[in-house]
Amino acid sequence: MKKWTLIMLIIAIALFGSVIGFNIFKQQKIAEYMANRPEPVYPVTVMTASAEEWTPSIDAIGFIEPLQGVTLTAEASGIVTKINFVSGQQVSKGASLVQLDSDVEKANLQSAQARFPASEAKYKRYKGLIKKGAISQADFDDAEASYLSLKADIAGLKATIDRRDVNAPFTGVIGIRGVNLGEYMQAGSRIARLEDISVMRMRFTVSQNDISRINIGQAIRIEVDSYPGSIFDGTISAIEPAINYQSGLLQVQADIPNTQGKLRSGMFARAQIVLPKLQDQVVLPQVAITYTLYGDSVFVLDEETHRVAQRVIKAGERDQDKVRILDGVKPGEVIVTSGQVRLSNESKVKIVESDATTPPTELPML
């Protein structure tokens, strides 16, 4: 029994020894291969940083509004007797748009106007007689009250008739009508939308940190999705005097000329508040920057050794595919623009030609 146990122990030791020996041999060969392996060279594209002019801006979003806009309604109820506009046409200030039936009011007005001369004459006659003491004060007061009451009734009837004629409060484009001829319309019913679109407005908010960089009359550029590539120029026309203490945002209004009538109220828009130009600024494409939680960095190429060094930078404003560099890169330095995913400090690289970082003229359709 002891002899069998000894034999098994020897076999186990031999097996474990062979496994350990094989692993040591494998690690030795791997180390030899790695030691003799040539240093990898990574292909990259580069660009030379240069000083150029930079136009900073403050980006904002908002919605387009008309210079003036109102939903027309009737102040009184009645049957629609006339519709004096066509949907979508330009109307002038004061133009009659919709008229309601006012025959009863006009008849009452004629009756009051027919009684008015006699009432006025009586009042004037009693006014002369009261000075002579020929009539009592009570008779004169009754004549005066009748005269003034009838005069007020005539003015009230004229106002009532005028309210049954809906006029354009300003010049603009009228929308699709919501009433029909002969329809009984309740007071407050919608007639149509009227907007002055000669000049449009945009309201947006900016951070309180930017309040010192904006002012009345400052130029802005507007873009809307309906007209890609088109820029609409405008100016800041109003700045809210108070900052919202909950959000720290300041409301701003801009006026945008709309001579071609392209802008419509309700459009979503992006605005850029144009700031004074800066000279001698280092600008890099965004693809050259590596963004991490620990900071932004770029790889700088040493043209003599063909090795790169990772350098932390401070990025500023962005404009489409470009970034203004505030610190970390000097003009004349060679910056890696693509291929930096596999790079680390002192990595050896070779420069290749590629258009991968060039933005396409047209975006591909999804």
Residue pairs with C-beta under 8 A, 6 or more apart in sequence:
39 348
40 347
40 348
41 306
41 348
41 349
41 350
42 339
42 342
42 343
42 347
42 348
42 349
42 350
43 339
43 349
43 350
43 351
43 352
44 299
44 301
44 308
44 336
44 337
44 338
44 339
44 340
44 343
44 349
44 350
44 351
44 352
45 336
45 337
45 338
45 339
45 351
45 352
45 353
45 354
45 356
45 357
46 301
46 334
46 335
46 336
46 337
46 351
47 284
47 285
47 288
47 334
47 335
47 337
48 332
48 333
48 334
48 335
49 282
49 284
49 325
49 329
49 330
49 331
49 332
49 333
49 334
49 335
50 282
50 331
50 332
51 279
51 280
51 281
51 282
51 331
52 280
52 281
52 283
53 277
53 278
53 279
53 281
54 277
54 278
54 281
54 283
54 317
54 324
55 274
55 275
55 277
55 278
55 319
56 275
56 276
56 278
56 316
56 317
56 324
57 221
57 272
57 273
57 274
57 275
57 317
57 319
58 206
58 210
58 213
58 214
58 272
58 273
58 275
59 270
59 271
59 272
60 204
60 205
60 206
60 252
60 270
60 271
60 272
60 273
61 204
61 268
61 269
61 270
61 271
62 202
62 203
62 204
62 205
62 269
62 271
63 202
63 203
63 265
63 266
63 267
63 268
63 269
64 200
64 201
64 202
64 224
64 256
64 263
64 264
64 265
64 266
64 267
64 269
65 200
65 201
65 202
65 203
65 265
66 172
66 195
66 196
66 197
66 200
66 201
66 265
67 196
67 197
67 198
67 199
67 200
67 201
67 255
68 170
68 172
68 195
68 196
69 172
69 193
69 194
69 195
69 196
69 265
70 169
70 193
70 194
70 195
71 190
71 191
71 192
71 193
71 194
72 97
72 98
72 166
72 168
72 174
72 190
72 191
72 192
72 193
72 194
73 166
73 187
73 188
73 189
73 190
73 191
74 98
74 100
74 164
74 166
74 185
74 186
74 187
74 188
74 189
74 191
75 163
75 187
76 100
76 160
76 163
76 164
76 187
77 100
77 184
77 185
77 186
77 187
78 100
78 101
78 102
78 164
78 184
78 185
79 100
79 101
79 182
79 183
79 184
79 185
80 98
80 99
80 100
80 101
80 179
80 180
80 181
80 182
80 183
80 184
80 185
81 99
81 100
81 101
81 181
82 96
82 98
82 99
82 181
83 97
83 98
83 177
83 179
83 180
83 181
84 95
84 96
84 97
84 98
84 99
85 91
85 95
85 97
85 98
85 174
85 177
85 192
87 174
87 175
87 176
87 177
87 192
88 173
88 174
88 175
88 176
89 173
89 174
90 171
90 172
90 173
90 174
91 97
91 168
91 171
91 172
91 173
91 174
91 194
92 168
92 171
93 168
93 169
93 170
93 171
94 167
94 168
95 167
95 168
96 165
96 166
96 167
97 166
97 167
97 168
97 174
97 191
97 192
98 165
98 166
98 179
98 191
99 164
99 165
99 166
100 164
100 165
100 166
100 185
101 164
102 160
102 161
102 164
102 165
105 157
105 160
105 161
105 164
106 161
108 157
109 154
109 157
109 158
109 161
112 150
112 153
112 154
112 157
113 154
115 150
116 150
116 151
116 154
119 143
119 146
119 147
119 150
120 147
122 143
122 146
122 147
123 143
123 144
123 146
123 147
126 135
126 139
126 140
126 143
126 144
127 140
127 144
129 135
129 140
130 137
130 140
166 191
168 174
168 194
169 194
170 194
170 196
171 196
172 194
172 195
172 196
172 197
172 198
173 194
173 195
173 196
173 197
174 192
174 193
174 194
175 192
175 193
175 194
175 195
176 192
176 193
177 191
177 192
178 189
178 190
178 191
178 192
179 185
179 189
179 191
195 265
197 258
197 261
197 263
197 264
197 265
198 257
198 258
198 259
199 255
199 256
199 257
199 258
200 255
200 256
200 258
200 263
200 265
201 237
201 253
201 254
201 255
201 256
202 222
202 234
202 253
202 254
202 256
202 269
202 271
203 251
203 252
203 253
204 251
204 252
204 254
204 271
205 247
205 249
205 250
205 251
205 252
206 214
206 249
206 250
206 252
206 273
207 248
207 249
207 250
208 243
208 248
208 249
208 250
210 250
211 243
211 250
213 273
213 275
214 236
214 239
214 252
214 273
215 236
215 239
216 236
216 237
216 238
216 239
217 235
217 236
218 235
218 236
218 273
218 274
219 233
219 234
219 235
219 273
219 274
220 233
220 234
220 235
220 236
220 254
220 271
220 272
220 273
220 274
221 231
221 232
221 233
221 234
221 271
221 272
221 274
222 231
222 232
222 233
222 234
222 254
222 256
222 269
222 270
222 271
223 230
223 231
223 232
223 269
223 270
223 271
223 272
224 230
224 232
224 263
224 267
224 268
224 269
224 270
225 267
225 268
226 262
226 267
227 262
230 262
232 256
232 258
232 262
232 263
233 256
233 257
234 254
234 255
234 256
234 257
235 254
235 255
236 252
236 253
236 254
236 273
237 253
237 254
237 255
238 252
238 253
239 250
239 251
239 252
239 253
240 250
240 251
240 252
243 249
243 250
244 250
244 251
254 271
256 263
280 331
281 324
281 325
282 324
282 325
282 329
282 330
282 331
283 322
283 323
283 324
283 325
284 298
284 322
284 323
284 325
284 329
284 335
284 337
285 321
285 322
285 323
285 337
285 357
286 318
286 321
286 322
286 323
287 321
287 337
287 338
287 357
288 298
288 335
288 336
288 337
288 338
288 340
289 296
289 297
289 298
289 313
289 315
289 323
290 296
290 297
290 298
290 299
290 310
290 340
295 312
296 312
296 313
296 314
296 315
297 310
297 311
297 312
297 313
298 310
298 311
298 313
298 328
298 329
298 335
298 336
298 340
299 308
299 309
299 310
299 311
299 335
299 336
299 340
299 343
300 308
300 309
300 310
300 311
300 329
300 333
300 334
300 335
300 336
301 307
301 308
301 334
301 335
301 336
301 349
301 351
302 308
302 309
303 334
305 348
306 348
306 349
306 350
307 346
307 347
307 348
307 349
308 336
308 340
308 343
308 345
308 346
308 347
308 349
309 345
309 346
310 343
310 344
310 345
311 328
311 329
312 328
313 325
313 326
313 327
313 328
313 329
314 325
314 326
314 327
314 328
315 323
315 324
315 325
315 326
316 323
316 324
316 325
316 326
317 323
317 324
318 324
321 359
329 335
336 343
336 349
337 357
338 354
338 356
338 357
339 349
339 352
343 349
